[in-house]
Amino acid sequence: MSRQTFPTYSNTCGWNAMLPPRAPRPTLASDLYVDYAVVGAGFTGLAAARRLHDLDPQARIAVFEATTVGEGASARNSGFTGSDVLPRTATLQGAEKARRQTALMRDAFDWLTGIIRDHGIDCEMQKVGSIRAAATPAGEASLRKVVEVAETNGIKHAVLDRAAIGERIGSDYYRFGIHINDTYLLQPAALVRGLADALPESVALYENTPVQRLARSGDAWELATEGGRVRARCVVLANNGFIRKFGYLTLRMATIYTYAAVTAPVPEADLPDLGAMPGWGLLPSHRLGTTLRRIGRDRIMVRSLYAHENEVEQETAAAKLRDRFERRWPGLRHVGFDYVWGGTTAFTMNGAPWWGKLDDGLYASGGCNGSGIAKGTMLGRRLADLIRGVGDPAEVTDAMGIASRIAPEPFRSIGFHVISALESRRAGLEA
Ligand SMILES: Cc1cc2nc3c(=O)[nH]c(=O)nc-3n(C[C@H](O)[C@H](O)[C@H](O)COP(=O)(O)OP(=O)(O)OC[C@H]3O[C@@H](n4cnc5c(N)ncnc54)[C@H](O)[C@@H]3O)c2cc1C
């Protein structure tokens, strides 16, 4: 395992680039003593820090972010969120679990939307729903089961055929779909920046401050950064797959890079090719498929590709995303990409996060896979509750499960390559 304790990217985050520049908070430049040190200013870490402040207002709390807020994975995502849990490959037996997860997520989602409202965070949040779409017969069969779960769990939805999807998104690529009302689309960089800037004044945020080492020191923990050492009574590891870089959860998670591109504005004359809906988001039925969304009135975002532990070449990522875009909108070949970027997400074997106590005064949450906006917020907030002895932690572990063991290297890499080759073949046209 490399000594690099945080993710670095060879590209900048497109969502962040679309916003006006933001002045980052200072880098840590001296030693510090705090009650709570939070590593990572993504959705999980920011929720944990805010909730710790709510529960323990006198406490000294500091958040350390390796890069700048707006360049981390929380800003690099596709901006789909919501509280209703509807697994991609659903079974009726899974419906009860999904219902319990939804209850937890609704609570956290209401909390998140309350913060957005109270602090006037302009993250372009719109409730447009999302289309789960299938381009293959296998995808259609799997989505028909999702329809059953949506019916069982009383989740509002509409079933769509090829023509109905085509009318909405301007492409006749997909054969079957389900439109779910309870999905929000937002500008993820605007949200995470807004949440960071809305932290209570007494919560210190240090940006460009990677934590390089973590060690127990007497009855506290010591975190080493380039600019100073931090002693903390309690540490929250909210740095997702990079928790492993401190020697914890090494057999529970893998880091996956996935990629996104945003087109240049589509010329006025071609706007009908983007469909009749002013805003839409589309999720593939296959987990290795391509996510799409319309941004504003004239841009399309394409998200696809998975790479294990390391980035892929920028040109390769751009070419593959281009292929996904042109297959769906052959009439828009003349529209280029303005932004192409990658981001990390932590993958767990059974899809469950790892959440809880690692040691005395040491807690972690990671592995919220592809739905970190709501899930990371929920898990970060509930981690603060666990630390402060509020609520019943079993509510979280019973509903969400806990990340199962994953194979050690080199079997993990070999397994990833074999499974991703097989699954990519299965994904077929949905890739
Ligand atoms: C392209 C893409 C599309 C996605 N689409 C969606 C989507 O539509 N909806 C959704 O909900 N989720 C989506 N996700 C997943 C989502 O982005 C993640 O689940 C989410 O970012 C997890 O939040 P987090 O706070 O747990 O971790 P992160 O966002 O990874 O935050 C952890 C932070 O810790 C920092 N860090 C790491 N190591 C250190 C260190 N040693 N010291 C200090 N700081 C450190 C990192 O820089 C990072 O900012 C997507 C992800 C990607 C990459």
The ligand as a Tripos MOL2 file, in Angstrom:
@<TRIPOS>MOLECULE
LIG
   53    58     1     0     0
SMALL
NO_CHARGES

@<TRIPOS>ATOM
      1 C1        -18.2170   10.4270  -10.3920 C.3       1 LIG1
      2 C2        -19.0080   10.1020   -9.1370 C.ar      1 LIG1
      3 C3        -20.4050   10.1420   -9.1820 C.ar      1 LIG1
      4 C4        -21.1420    9.9020   -8.0250 C.ar      1 LIG1
      5 N1        -22.5000   10.1160   -8.0250 N.ar      1 LIG1
      6 C5        -23.1780   10.1650   -6.8590 C.ar      1 LIG1
      7 C6        -24.5120   10.6520   -6.8140 C.ar      1 LIG1
      8 O1        -25.1060   11.0100   -7.8280 O.2       1 LIG1
      9 N2        -25.1360   10.7200   -5.6200 N.ar      1 LIG1
     10 C7        -24.4920   10.3640   -4.4500 C.ar      1 LIG1
     11 O2        -25.1200   10.4540   -3.3810 O.2       1 LIG1
     12 N3        -23.2250    9.9190   -4.4540 N.ar      1 LIG1
     13 C8        -22.5530    9.8190   -5.6240 C.ar      1 LIG1
     14 N4        -21.2340    9.4390   -5.6430 N.ar      1 LIG1
     15 C9        -20.6250    8.9610   -4.4040 C.3       1 LIG1
     16 C10       -20.2980   10.0840   -3.4350 C.3       1 LIG1
     17 O3        -19.5490   11.0980   -4.0430 O.3       1 LIG1
     18 C11       -19.5400    9.5010   -2.2640 C.3       1 LIG1
     19 O4        -20.2990    8.4610   -1.6960 O.3       1 LIG1
     20 C12       -19.2900   10.6100   -1.2440 C.3       1 LIG1
     21 O5        -18.3350   11.4870   -1.7420 O.3       1 LIG1
     22 C13       -18.8390   10.0120    0.0650 C.3       1 LIG1
     23 O6        -18.7260   11.0710    0.9790 O.3       1 LIG1
     24 P1        -17.6810   10.9930    2.1550 P.3       1 LIG1
     25 O7        -17.7360   12.2740    2.8800 O.co2     1 LIG1
     26 O8        -17.9210    9.7460    2.9380 O.co2     1 LIG1
     27 O9        -16.2840   10.7800    1.4350 O.3       1 LIG1
     28 P2        -15.5050   11.8090    0.4780 P.3       1 LIG1
     29 O10       -16.4290   12.6320   -0.2990 O.co2     1 LIG1
     30 O11       -14.4840   10.9830   -0.2270 O.co2     1 LIG1
     31 O12       -14.8180   12.7670    1.5150 O.3       1 LIG1
     32 C14       -13.6770   12.3800    2.2190 C.3       1 LIG1
     33 C15       -12.7460   13.5700    2.2140 C.3       1 LIG1
     34 O13       -11.6030   13.1820    2.9690 O.3       1 LIG1
     35 C16       -10.4820   13.7910    2.3830 C.3       1 LIG1
     36 N5         -9.3230   13.0040    2.8180 N.ar      1 LIG1
     37 C17        -8.9460   11.7800    2.4180 C.ar      1 LIG1
     38 N6         -7.8440   11.4040    3.0660 N.ar      1 LIG1
     39 C18        -7.5080   12.4180    3.8860 C.ar      1 LIG1
     40 C19        -6.4490   12.6320    4.8020 C.ar      1 LIG1
     41 N7         -5.4990   11.7100    5.0060 N.pl3     1 LIG1
     42 N8         -6.4160   13.8050    5.4880 N.ar      1 LIG1
     43 C20        -7.3770   14.7510    5.3180 C.ar      1 LIG1
     44 N9         -8.3950   14.5950    4.4360 N.ar      1 LIG1
     45 C21        -8.4540   13.4420    3.7500 C.ar      1 LIG1
     46 C22       -10.7290   13.7200    0.9010 C.3       1 LIG1
     47 O14        -9.9910   14.7030    0.1950 O.3       1 LIG1
     48 C23       -12.2400   13.9430    0.8250 C.3       1 LIG1
     49 O15       -12.5720   15.2870    0.5670 O.3       1 LIG1
     50 C24       -20.4710    9.5790   -6.8010 C.ar      1 LIG1
     51 C25       -19.0730    9.5010   -6.7690 C.ar      1 LIG1
     52 C26       -18.3400    9.7730   -7.9140 C.ar      1 LIG1
     53 C27       -16.8500    9.7190   -7.8210 C.3       1 LIG1
@<TRIPOS>BOND
     1     1     2 1
     2     2     3 ar
     3     2    52 ar
     4     3     4 ar
     5     4     5 ar
     6     4    50 ar
     7     5     6 ar
     8     6     7 ar
     9     6    13 1
    10     7     8 2
    11     7     9 ar
    12     9    10 ar
    13    10    11 2
    14    10    12 ar
    15    12    13 ar
    16    13    14 ar
    17    14    15 1
    18    14    50 ar
    19    15    16 1
    20    16    17 1
    21    16    18 1
    22    18    19 1
    23    18    20 1
    24    20    21 1
    25    20    22 1
    26    22    23 1
    27    23    24 1
    28    24    25 2
    29    24    26 1
    30    24    27 1
    31    27    28 1
    32    28    29 2
    33    28    30 1
    34    28    31 1
    35    31    32 1
    36    32    33 1
    37    33    34 1
    38    33    48 1
    39    34    35 1
    40    35    36 1
    41    35    46 1
    42    36    37 ar
    43    36    45 ar
    44    37    38 ar
    45    38    39 ar
    46    39    40 ar
    47    39    45 ar
    48    40    41 1
    49    40    42 ar
    50    42    43 ar
    51    43    44 ar
    52    44    45 ar
    53    46    47 1
    54    46    48 1
    55    48    49 1
    56    50    51 ar
    57    51    52 ar
    58    52    53 1
@<TRIPOS>SUBSTRUCTURE
     1 LIG1         1 GROUP 0 **** ****
